[in-house]
Amino acid sequence: MKRTFLILTLLLTTIMMSAATKVKVTRIDPTDWFVGLKDASLQLMVYGPGIREAKVTTDYPGVRIDSLVQLDSPNYLLVYLHLNGAKAGQMMLNFEVGKKTVKYPYTLKERQKAGKDHLGFSNADVLYMLMPDRFAKGETTDVPKKGKTALVLNPYKEDRTQPSLRHGGNLEGIRQHLDYFNELGVTALWFTPVLENNSPDTDNGFSTYHGYATTDYYRVDPRFGTNAQYRQLIADAHAHGLKVVMDMIFNHCGFEHPWVSDMPTADWFNLPQWLKESEGKSNPTGTSFQQTSYKLTPVMDPYASKVDMKETVEGWFVPTMPDLNQKNPHVMKYLIQNSIWWIETVDIDGIRMDTYPYADRAGMAQWMRVLDAEYPNFNTVGETWVTEPAYTAAWQKDSKLSPVNSYLKTVMDFSFFDKLNMAKNEETDAWWNGLNRIYNSFVYDYLYVNPSNVMAFIENHDTDRFLGNGRDTLALKQALALLLTVNRTPQLYYGTEILMNGTKEVTDGNVRKDFPGGFPGDKHDCFTAEGRTNAENAMFNWLSKLLHWRQGNDVIVKGRQTQFIPWNGVYVIARQYNGKTALTILNGTSKQAVLEVGRYAEVIGNVKRGKDVITGRNVALDKNVNLRPRQTLIVEF
């Protein structure tokens, strides 16, 4: 009996020692952290086989372990720390399982500047949105291959002839063209997501070149560059007077994120049961997979049914992008910390949050409260894709239209986008068509707490190009004149200045074409006047003139806005500040028209002459002004 007991004891000890030797820490998120934040709490997500069973200690001064949270999977452990009073340095974390202890050095860093000194974008800026994969390819970035990095990239191709595969643009390509943005006259850059998207190309020729399927929240995609290169790009952009806005996605991640194959908890994702049914594959055939309805109205609808709400916020965006559950407090803490980490680590100047209303409303409001407390002068814009102003306005911080405060400072004006893209194909009549649509959209600005914190745009990576498959520069100039002179924060889409066009009827890739001259071997180079065609130069010069005029122009940034109902096809918007006035005058018809100056006496007053901001020519304002078909005229006095 004693012999049997001894054998069992030895066997159990061997098993325990064997288990202990296998326990190791493979990763911790965040990869490092910062001292001196207002919120002294820190969640560490520890990865490693069997790590859930570990006891964790540290004797680092000023650091207290508040709690250990064991998740469903044995391969994760959440360690909640309190850092009040901690100084920068290397903290040693001790992970003990049985008699085995694993020591893991963890770095606490000094902040480079106080939270209040992180200044976000505003309506004084013009954001220029671009896709890193499609803009330019620098020569110095070496894409790591197997053996050079811990990450093994899943199979992918670079093929510029295929609109939905990767084309090879990178961060270095952007950095090498910072002077171009200065020449154009924009003041902020918004890149589509730059984080790791390690999803394999599909058999039918699609990839995640777009960046919206994150597989590592703390790592720049190695095909774009490194974290260090991202930080250097932002520093160089700042040296050029340019802000950088980071695109983030809290609603979903990529299917190849480690969380998918080894879910931390049963409720880490929304509707996770189909993953078991599909045996961990992204093929939803024959499973209970539920895709989102893409209808965002239930989120604000006071009469919304539970089934409609569930389809909107819990249904997955697509089968290859697992829907994160922001109701899980551990998930939300992870995401909040990630945004803080990027602000502190690379010094971004703003965040654009993708698919904002699809995520849990309360969780997102919590995120915004935390960021606003830490970074009161920072700015975040949320994608709120509904074309009714009342819906959009209800998402803005401190809105009286919603019982739930989103704390989101800036929202996207899909109403302006929608109405403008209808108006461009219409004649402006006496009531509803043409530029009346824009007028009738702006009349609801009383719904917004702050109309200047509404981001307007005429196109983006998810829409047809404004030019469609044509090159109607008259319509484009009217759209850009409105975009850059009204009480909004304007956003441009890359290539508009050189007449890039395209539609989504075949694939999204056709509105995300490569910028000419951005890639080795390009024969057409639109980064230089010499390389642009006459038509491209004409458009570039016109827009550049307008953008440089707008920079630092208090009339546009701070001015009171007055709009006039379109009269005989002519739409006029005035901006006035400290005795100065700018008039945007648009002939919304394909015929000659007349600006009857007497009708606009309240903004023109006794002024007899104004200046065309594009040409510099004098414009007589003491008599009616004849306008060419679809003419755009911006006059200051």
VENLIN-V13658 format. One record per residue. N is the residue number from 0. PHI is phi in whole degrees, 0 to 359 (none if undefined). BURIAL is b if it has 24 or more other C-alpha atoms within 12 Angstrom, else e. D_FIRST is the distance of its C-alpha to the first C-alpha in Angstrom with 2 decimals. Layout:
BEGIN
[[N & PHI & BURIAL & D_FIRST] [N & PHI & BURIAL & D_FIRST]]
END
This chain:
BEGIN
[[0 & none & e & 0.00] [1 & 297 & e & 3.81] [2 & 298 & e & 5.36] [3 & 297 & e & 5.06] [4 & 297 & e & 6.15] [5 & 296 & e & 8.56] [6 & 298 & e & 9.86] [7 & 298 & e & 10.56] [8 & 296 & e & 12.18] [9 & 297 & e & 14.20] [10 & 296 & e & 15.21] [11 & 296 & e & 16.37] [12 & 298 & e & 18.20] [13 & 299 & e & 19.84] [14 & 296 & e & 20.97] [15 & 296 & e & 22.37] [16 & 294 & e & 24.12] [17 & 297 & e & 25.47] [18 & 297 & e & 26.76] [19 & 296 & b & 28.25] [20 & 292 & e & 30.07] [21 & 276 & e & 31.59] [22 & 288 & b & 32.98] [23 & 209 & b & 36.61] [24 & 265 & b & 39.89] [25 & 267 & e & 42.29] [26 & 188 & b & 45.09] [27 & 225 & b & 46.34] [28 & 248 & b & 49.30] [29 & 293 & b & 51.75] [30 & 291 & b & 51.77] [31 & 199 & b & 53.29] [32 & 212 & b & 55.04] [33 & 234 & b & 57.92] [34 & 269 & b & 58.32] [35 & 90 & b & 61.11] [36 & 285 & b & 60.93] [37 & 298 & b & 61.83] [38 & 271 & b & 58.54] [39 & 276 & b & 55.97] [40 & 278 & b & 53.00] [41 & 216 & b & 51.33] [42 & 263 & b & 48.89] [43 & 255 & b & 46.89] [44 & 263 & b & 45.46] [45 & 261 & b & 42.66] [46 & 252 & b & 41.69] [47 & 161 & b & 38.61] [48 & 297 & b & 35.49] [49 & 73 & b & 32.93] [50 & 293 & b & 35.26] [51 & 304 & b & 35.00] [52 & 276 & b & 31.81] [53 & 286 & b & 33.51] [54 & 267 & b & 34.44] [55 & 237 & b & 37.98] [56 & 222 & b & 39.78] [57 & 204 & b & 43.09] [58 & 245 & e & 45.06] [59 & 291 & b & 48.39] [60 & 301 & e & 51.17] [61 & 85 & e & 52.48] [62 & 249 & b & 49.68] [63 & 236 & b & 47.37] [64 & 273 & b & 44.56] [65 & 279 & e & 45.33] [66 & 197 & e & 42.62] [67 & 244 & b & 40.15] [68 & 246 & b & 40.45] [69 & 275 & b & 37.65] [70 & 266 & b & 39.27] [71 & 296 & e & 38.05] [72 & 283 & b & 37.62] [73 & 287 & e & 34.82] [74 & 259 & b & 37.39] [75 & 224 & b & 39.72] [76 & 213 & b & 39.72] [77 & 262 & b & 42.78] [78 & 247 & b & 43.32] [79 & 259 & b & 46.15] [80 & 248 & b & 47.86] [81 & 236 & b & 50.79] [82 & 250 & b & 53.18] [83 & 298 & e & 55.76] [84 & 94 & e & 57.02] [85 & 289 & b & 55.22] [86 & 254 & e & 57.28] [87 & 296 & b & 57.43] [88 & 159 & e & 55.02] [89 & 258 & e & 51.71] [90 & 265 & b & 48.78] [91 & 263 & e & 45.27] [92 & 258 & b & 42.69] [93 & 252 & b & 39.04] [94 & 251 & b & 36.54] [95 & 246 & b & 32.96] [96 & 229 & b & 29.91] [97 & 62 & b & 26.56] [98 & 258 & e & 27.38] [99 & 257 & e & 30.16] [100 & 239 & b & 33.75] [101 & 253 & b & 36.69] [102 & 261 & e & 40.12] [103 & 228 & b & 43.06] [104 & 284 & e & 46.63] [105 & 229 & b & 48.81] [106 & 265 & e & 52.56] [107 & 254 & b & 54.63] [108 & 246 & b & 58.34] [109 & 282 & e & 61.67] [110 & 283 & b & 63.82] [111 & 281 & e & 67.05] [112 & 200 & e & 69.08] [113 & 290 & e & 68.88] [114 & 303 & b & 68.18] [115 & 292 & e & 71.76] [116 & 271 & e & 73.07] [117 & 277 & b & 71.53] [118 & 265 & b & 74.67] [119 & 276 & b & 74.37] [120 & 286 & b & 76.94] [121 & 211 & b & 79.74] [122 & 289 & b & 82.87] [123 & 283 & b & 84.55] [124 & 263 & b & 82.42] [125 & 236 & b & 82.67] [126 & 275 & b & 79.32] [127 & 244 & b & 79.27] [128 & 270 & b & 76.40] [129 & 216 & b & 75.24] [130 & 255 & b & 72.42] [131 & 306 & b & 71.04] [132 & 292 & b & 70.42] [133 & 247 & b & 74.05] [134 & 267 & b & 76.04] [135 & 197 & b & 75.99] [136 & 244 & b & 73.95] [137 & 279 & b & 73.93] [138 & 268 & e & 73.60] [139 & 262 & e & 71.12] [140 & 279 & b & 67.98] [141 & 257 & e & 65.47] [142 & 290 & b & 63.14] [143 & 299 & e & 59.70] [144 & 254 & e & 58.29] [145 & 303 & e & 54.76] [146 & 101 & e & 53.57] [147 & 261 & e & 55.86] [148 & 208 & e & 53.95] [149 & 292 & e & 50.53] [150 & 271 & e & 52.22] [151 & 260 & e & 52.79] [152 & 289 & b & 55.81] [153 & 293 & e & 55.62] [154 & 304 & e & 58.40] [155 & 206 & b & 61.86] [156 & 232 & b & 65.46] [157 & 255 & b & 68.46] [158 & 212 & e & 71.45] [159 & 288 & b & 74.46] [160 & 277 & e & 76.05] [161 & 254 & b & 73.31] [162 & 295 & b & 73.71] [163 & 250 & b & 70.07] [164 & 258 & b & 68.40] [165 & 290 & b & 68.09] [166 & 249 & b & 71.30] [167 & 103 & b & 70.07] [168 & 297 & b & 71.58] [169 & 208 & b & 69.80] [170 & 293 & b & 70.06] [171 & 297 & b & 71.99] [172 & 298 & b & 74.59] [173 & 294 & b & 75.09] [174 & 301 & b & 75.29] [175 & 287 & b & 77.98] [176 & 238 & b & 80.16] [177 & 297 & b & 80.12] [178 & 298 & e & 83.84] [179 & 298 & b & 84.46] [180 & 294 & b & 83.16] [181 & 295 & b & 85.46] [182 & 297 & b & 88.37] [183 & 292 & b & 87.66] [184 & 112 & b & 87.37] [185 & 280 & b & 83.99] [186 & 237 & b & 82.00] [187 & 212 & b & 78.39] [188 & 242 & b & 76.11] [189 & 243 & b & 73.54] [190 & 267 & b & 71.21] [191 & 298 & b & 69.18] [192 & 307 & b & 65.45] [193 & 253 & b & 64.51] [194 & 285 & b & 60.71] [195 & 306 & b & 58.43] [196 & 234 & b & 58.79] [197 & 266 & b & 56.44] [198 & 258 & b & 57.02] [199 & 287 & b & 57.95] [200 & 299 & b & 61.40] [201 & 276 & e & 61.57] [202 & 294 & e & 62.78] [203 & 262 & e & 66.01] [204 & 86 & e & 66.99] [205 & 244 & b & 65.78] [206 & 220 & b & 64.06] [207 & 257 & b & 63.20] [208 & 304 & b & 66.03] [209 & 290 & b & 67.01] [210 & 93 & b & 63.97] [211 & 264 & b & 62.94] [212 & 233 & b & 59.41] [213 & 297 & b & 57.55] [214 & 244 & b & 54.32] [215 & 206 & b & 54.02] [216 & 282 & b & 55.64] [217 & 243 & b & 55.68] [218 & 219 & b & 57.14] [219 & 294 & b & 60.63] [220 & 302 & b & 60.66] [221 & 298 & b & 60.84] [222 & 287 & b & 63.70] [223 & 272 & b & 65.72] [224 & 148 & b & 64.65] [225 & 242 & b & 62.29] [226 & 302 & b & 61.74] [227 & 296 & e & 63.81] [228 & 292 & b & 66.63] [229 & 296 & b & 66.59] [230 & 297 & b & 66.96] [231 & 295 & b & 69.74] [232 & 301 & b & 71.54] [233 & 293 & b & 71.56] [234 & 298 & e & 72.79] [235 & 292 & b & 75.55] [236 & 298 & b & 76.44] [237 & 299 & b & 76.82] [238 & 296 & e & 79.09] [239 & 267 & b & 81.19] [240 & 76 & e & 81.38] [241 & 249 & b & 79.05] [242 & 272 & b & 76.19] [243 & 229 & b & 73.09] [244 & 252 & b & 71.43] [245 & 262 & b & 67.88] [246 & 275 & b & 66.99] [247 & 235 & b & 63.62] [248 & 224 & b & 61.73] [249 & 263 & b & 59.35] [250 & 290 & b & 59.56] [251 & 209 & b & 57.64] [252 & 231 & b & 56.05] [253 & 271 & b & 55.76] [254 & 295 & b & 53.38] [255 & 269 & b & 51.90] [256 & 294 & b & 50.85] [257 & 305 & b & 47.07] [258 & 298 & b & 46.80] [259 & 285 & b & 47.68] [260 & 284 & b & 44.94] [261 & 220 & b & 42.36] [262 & 295 & b & 43.67] [263 & 301 & b & 42.65] [264 & 221 & b & 42.80] [265 & 295 & e & 43.72] [266 & 248 & b & 47.06] [267 & 292 & b & 47.98] [268 & 245 & b & 50.59] [269 & 283 & b & 52.83] [270 & 47 & b & 52.08] [271 & 280 & b & 49.09] [272 & 297 & e & 47.88] [273 & 289 & b & 50.12] [274 & 297 & b & 48.33] [275 & 290 & e & 45.30] [276 & 296 & e & 47.65] [277 & 270 & e & 49.35] [278 & 58 & e & 46.07] [279 & 77 & b & 47.24] [280 & 258 & e & 50.64] [281 & 272 & b & 53.97] [282 & 273 & e & 55.39] [283 & 275 & b & 55.76] [284 & 303 & e & 56.84] [285 & 75 & e & 55.27] [286 & 241 & e & 53.44] [287 & 270 & e & 54.16] [288 & 306 & b & 55.65] [289 & 236 & b & 58.29] [290 & 272 & b & 60.92] [291 & 300 & b & 62.94] [292 & 283 & e & 66.31] [293 & 65 & b & 67.92] [294 & 263 & b & 69.91] [295 & 271 & b & 69.68] [296 & 300 & b & 71.85] [297 & 301 & b & 69.05] [298 & 297 & b & 67.76] [299 & 251 & b & 71.00] [300 & 291 & e & 72.08] [301 & 292 & e & 72.09] [302 & 250 & e & 71.85] [303 & 297 & e & 69.14] [304 & 281 & e & 66.78] [305 & 295 & e & 63.02] [306 & 293 & e & 62.85] [307 & 294 & b & 65.57] [308 & 297 & b & 63.94] [309 & 297 & b & 60.55] [310 & 299 & b & 62.13] [311 & 290 & b & 63.93] [312 & 264 & b & 61.29] [313 & 253 & b & 58.00] [314 & 294 & b & 59.19] [315 & 285 & b & 58.64] [316 & 296 & b & 61.68] [317 & 212 & b & 60.92] [318 & 299 & b & 57.75] [319 & 267 & b & 57.28] [320 & 231 & b & 57.45] [321 & 302 & b & 54.53] [322 & 273 & b & 55.71] [323 & 286 & b & 54.08] [324 & 261 & b & 53.33] [325 & 287 & b & 55.17] [326 & 287 & b & 54.04] [327 & 286 & b & 50.63] [328 & 298 & b & 51.15] [329 & 289 & b & 48.92] [330 & 298 & b & 50.99] [331 & 294 & b & 54.18] [332 & 298 & b & 53.13] [333 & 301 & b & 52.28] [334 & 292 & b & 55.73] [335 & 299 & b & 57.64] [336 & 298 & b & 56.12] [337 & 298 & b & 56.95] [338 & 294 & b & 60.63] [339 & 296 & b & 60.70] [340 & 300 & b & 59.09] [341 & 289 & b & 61.82] [342 & 299 & b & 64.58] [343 & 286 & b & 63.37] [344 & 280 & b & 62.42] [345 & 242 & b & 65.47] [346 & 67 & b & 68.02] [347 & 293 & b & 68.93] [348 & 251 & b & 71.86] [349 & 174 & b & 70.78] [350 & 230 & b & 68.46] [351 & 251 & b & 69.33] [352 & 261 & b & 66.66] [353 & 288 & b & 66.45] [354 & 43 & b & 66.18] [355 & 303 & b & 66.27] [356 & 286 & b & 66.49] [357 & 287 & b & 63.75] [358 & 277 & b & 61.12] [359 & 298 & b & 60.05] [360 & 296 & b & 63.05] [361 & 294 & b & 61.30] [362 & 297 & b & 59.04] [363 & 292 & b & 62.06] [364 & 296 & b & 64.00] [365 & 298 & b & 61.19] [366 & 302 & b & 61.38] [367 & 293 & b & 65.14] [368 & 297 & b & 64.89] [369 & 297 & b & 62.53] [370 & 295 & b & 64.77] [371 & 293 & b & 67.91] [372 & 291 & e & 66.53] [373 & 279 & b & 65.53] [374 & 230 & b & 68.45] [375 & 296 & b & 71.40] [376 & 254 & e & 73.85] [377 & 279 & b & 71.68] [378 & 216 & b & 72.35] [379 & 229 & b & 70.40] [380 & 246 & b & 71.96] [381 & 253 & b & 70.17] [382 & 283 & b & 70.94] [383 & 235 & b & 72.15] [384 & 274 & b & 73.61] [385 & 223 & b & 75.76] [386 & 268 & b & 79.53] [387 & 262 & b & 80.52] [388 & 303 & b & 81.29] [389 & 297 & b & 79.96] [390 & 295 & b & 76.50] [391 & 298 & b & 76.49] [392 & 297 & b & 77.90] [393 & 294 & b & 75.20] [394 & 273 & b & 72.63] [395 & 282 & b & 74.46] [396 & 309 & b & 73.29] [397 & 68 & b & 74.70] [398 & 296 & b & 76.26] [399 & 277 & e & 77.55] [400 & 277 & b & 77.11] [401 & 231 & b & 73.36] [402 & 288 & e & 71.28] [403 & 250 & e & 68.59] [404 & 279 & b & 69.61] [405 & 281 & b & 68.47] [406 & 62 & b & 69.42] [407 & 271 & b & 70.40] [408 & 291 & b & 73.59] [409 & 236 & b & 74.92] [410 & 238 & b & 74.99] [411 & 261 & b & 76.41] [412 & 270 & b & 79.76] [413 & 286 & b & 79.28] [414 & 295 & b & 82.34] [415 & 301 & b & 84.56] [416 & 303 & b & 83.06] [417 & 295 & b & 83.49] [418 & 292 & b & 87.03] [419 & 293 & b & 88.23] [420 & 285 & b & 87.05] [421 & 277 & b & 88.96] [422 & 297 & b & 92.02] [423 & 296 & b & 92.47] [424 & 257 & b & 93.50] [425 & 236 & e & 95.85] [426 & 272 & b & 99.27] [427 & 283 & b & 99.30] [428 & 257 & e & 101.22] [429 & 276 & e & 102.35] [430 & 229 & e & 99.17] [431 & 244 & e & 95.72] [432 & 272 & b & 95.64] [433 & 62 & b & 95.41] [434 & 291 & b & 95.07] [435 & 301 & b & 95.27] [436 & 297 & b & 91.59] [437 & 291 & b & 90.86] [438 & 306 & b & 93.10] [439 & 287 & b & 91.44] [440 & 276 & b & 88.00] [441 & 293 & b & 89.00] [442 & 297 & e & 90.52] [443 & 265 & e & 86.98] [444 & 295 & b & 86.17] [445 & 295 & e & 86.51] [446 & 284 & b & 83.03] [447 & 274 & b & 81.50] [448 & 296 & b & 80.66] [449 & 213 & b & 81.68] [450 & 300 & b & 83.38] [451 & 289 & b & 83.37] [452 & 263 & b & 79.55] [453 & 239 & b & 79.74] [454 & 270 & b & 79.23] [455 & 259 & b & 81.84] [456 & 202 & b & 81.84] [457 & 250 & b & 83.76] [458 & 187 & b & 80.99] [459 & 204 & b & 77.51] [460 & 290 & b & 74.83] [461 & 256 & b & 74.06] [462 & 235 & b & 77.69] [463 & 300 & b & 80.60] [464 & 299 & b & 82.65] [465 & 303 & b & 85.63] [466 & 283 & b & 87.96] [467 & 59 & b & 86.21] [468 & 256 & e & 87.41] [469 & 244 & e & 90.77] [470 & 215 & e & 92.33] [471 & 280 & e & 94.24] [472 & 288 & b & 94.76] [473 & 295 & b & 97.01] [474 & 293 & b & 94.23] [475 & 296 & b & 91.71] [476 & 296 & b & 93.96] [477 & 295 & b & 94.37] [478 & 297 & b & 90.62] [479 & 290 & b & 90.00] [480 & 298 & b & 92.86] [481 & 297 & b & 91.38] [482 & 306 & b & 87.86] [483 & 263 & b & 89.00] [484 & 237 & b & 91.50] [485 & 273 & b & 90.03] [486 & 281 & b & 87.85] [487 & 209 & b & 84.52] [488 & 261 & b & 82.04] [489 & 273 & b & 82.88] [490 & 231 & b & 80.57] [491 & 260 & b & 81.85] [492 & 247 & b & 80.10] [493 & 306 & b & 80.28] [494 & 89 & b & 83.22] [495 & 302 & b & 85.40] [496 & 293 & b & 87.73] [497 & 238 & b & 88.37] [498 & 69 & b & 88.64] [499 & 294 & b & 85.23] [500 & 228 & b & 84.97] [501 & 143 & b & 82.76] [502 & 227 & b & 81.22] [503 & 268 & b & 77.81] [504 & 300 & e & 79.01] [505 & 258 & e & 77.11] [506 & 201 & e & 74.41] [507 & 302 & b & 73.77] [508 & 301 & b & 74.10] [509 & 281 & b & 77.85] [510 & 251 & b & 78.22] [511 & 229 & b & 76.01] [512 & 286 & b & 77.99] [513 & 292 & b & 78.00] [514 & 289 & b & 80.41] [515 & 299 & b & 83.14] [516 & 98 & b & 83.04] [517 & 274 & b & 79.48] [518 & 232 & b & 78.07] [519 & 306 & e & 78.91] [520 & 92 & e & 81.63] [521 & 297 & e & 83.05] [522 & 271 & e & 86.80] [523 & 252 & e & 87.48] [524 & 243 & b & 86.70] [525 & 268 & b & 87.16] [526 & 280 & b & 86.03] [527 & 233 & b & 89.55] [528 & 298 & e & 92.99] [529 & 294 & e & 94.02] [530 & 272 & e & 91.26] [531 & 275 & b & 91.87] [532 & 286 & e & 94.48] [533 & 300 & e & 97.49] [534 & 293 & e & 95.98] [535 & 294 & b & 92.65] [536 & 295 & b & 94.47] [537 & 299 & e & 96.60] [538 & 291 & b & 93.58] [539 & 301 & b & 91.66] [540 & 295 & b & 94.67] [541 & 297 & b & 95.39] [542 & 291 & b & 91.85] [543 & 299 & b & 91.53] [544 & 300 & b & 94.76] [545 & 293 & b & 93.47] [546 & 294 & b & 90.09] [547 & 292 & b & 91.65] [548 & 297 & b & 94.12] [549 & 288 & b & 91.26] [550 & 302 & b & 89.37] [551 & 67 & e & 89.95] [552 & 270 & b & 92.46] [553 & 296 & b & 92.27] [554 & 299 & b & 94.44] [555 & 277 & b & 91.65] [556 & 284 & b & 88.71] [557 & 245 & b & 90.10] [558 & 292 & b & 93.14] [559 & 291 & b & 93.90] [560 & 255 & b & 93.87] [561 & 233 & b & 96.66] [562 & 242 & b & 96.75] [563 & 246 & b & 99.68] [564 & 305 & b & 99.57] [565 & 310 & b & 100.56] [566 & 234 & b & 104.34] [567 & 53 & b & 106.18] [568 & 86 & b & 103.09] [569 & 253 & b & 102.65] [570 & 248 & b & 99.54] [571 & 231 & b & 99.73] [572 & 235 & b & 97.08] [573 & 248 & b & 98.10] [574 & 239 & b & 96.00] [575 & 224 & b & 97.72] [576 & 201 & e & 96.85] [577 & 49 & e & 99.03] [578 & 81 & e & 102.25] [579 & 249 & b & 101.02] [580 & 224 & b & 100.58] [581 & 232 & b & 99.06] [582 & 249 & b & 100.03] [583 & 257 & b & 98.10] [584 & 240 & b & 100.57] [585 & 234 & b & 99.59] [586 & 271 & b & 101.86] [587 & 272 & b & 99.59] [588 & 233 & b & 102.04] [589 & 268 & e & 103.16] [590 & 237 & e & 106.73] [591 & 297 & e & 108.64] [592 & 219 & b & 108.26] [593 & 231 & b & 109.76] [594 & 275 & b & 108.13] [595 & 276 & b & 110.46] [596 & 301 & b & 110.11] [597 & 300 & e & 111.70] [598 & 293 & b & 108.72] [599 & 248 & b & 106.49] [600 & 301 & e & 108.79] [601 & 294 & e & 106.13] [602 & 251 & b & 104.12] [603 & 272 & b & 106.99] [604 & 63 & e & 109.42] [605 & 264 & e & 112.48] [606 & 294 & b & 110.84] [607 & 257 & e & 113.09] [608 & 222 & e & 110.99] [609 & 231 & b & 107.35] [610 & 239 & e & 105.55] [611 & 292 & b & 103.63] [612 & 291 & b & 100.33] [613 & 275 & b & 99.85] [614 & 264 & e & 103.34] [615 & 82 & e & 104.69] [616 & 283 & e & 107.85] [617 & 286 & e & 109.69] [618 & 235 & b & 109.50] [619 & 289 & e & 112.39] [620 & 244 & b & 111.15] [621 & 262 & e & 114.58] [622 & 208 & e & 115.07] [623 & 301 & e & 113.08] [624 & 249 & b & 110.75] [625 & 280 & b & 110.82] [626 & 239 & b & 107.44] [627 & 286 & e & 106.72] [628 & 304 & e & 104.52] [629 & 58 & b & 100.89] [630 & 289 & b & 101.90] [631 & 247 & b & 99.56] [632 & 223 & b & 101.30] [633 & 244 & b & 99.71] [634 & 239 & b & 102.31] [635 & 240 & b & 101.94] [636 & 201 & b & 104.51]]
END
